[in-house]
Amino acid sequence: MTGLRQLKKQQVHDAISTAAITLFLDRGFDEVSVAEVAAAAGVSKPTLFKYFASKEDLVLHRISDHHEESARVVRHRGRGESPLAALHRHFLEGLRRRDPVTGLNDHPTVLAYHRMIFSTPGLAARLVHHTTKDEEALAEALREVTDELTARLVAAQTLAVQRVLARENWARLTRGETADEVYPSAVAAADHAFGLLPQPG
């Protein structure tokens, strides 16, 4: 019974998410009400808010899998691998997979999703909040190898590098280049950018 209940909850969650993203991409985030999303998903507003705490979360939950990801990469790095080497490797792996978080994914829906986030002040502000939480988590992971101030500085610089690289990749795709065309220079840019970061410790 518990398994069926969890499956039902996941189905409702996915239905709300799909309805929200479809409406937002079609008409714009600010032009769609929460009530309209609930109606499209076949649920009530109170039910919707049981699954998503805010309208912004209807969009940004799609990147929640990456929450505190850099901290996890550092904590689970290979024996003898430095934190920055692990983060660099992980970003390169993301480029190879065309992970949307690296900006190097040219699927039209992914491009439109990023455009919506970057052009909507409320979503951009909430994304900054997520980034701040990720920065705090990464700094905590880095404290295992260095002092607190250095950990905070390196965490901030590392996430800034990842953000700039992703935005540059996304911008090139929106100008008409394909992910395959951008990939070689995206790798070179990542190698250059991570090479500029200081090694903690």
Buried (B, 14 or more C-beta within 10 A) or exposed (E): EEEEEEEEEEEBBEBBBEBBBBBBBEEEBEEBEBEBBBBBBEBEEEEBBBBBEEBBBBBBBBBEEBBBBBBBBBBEBEEEBBBBBBBBBBBBEBBEEBBBBBBBBBEEEBBBBBEBBBEBEBBEEBBEEBBEEBBBBBBBBBBEBBEEEBBBBBBBBBBBBBEEBBEBBBBBBBEEBEBEEBBEEBBEBBEEBBEEBEEBB
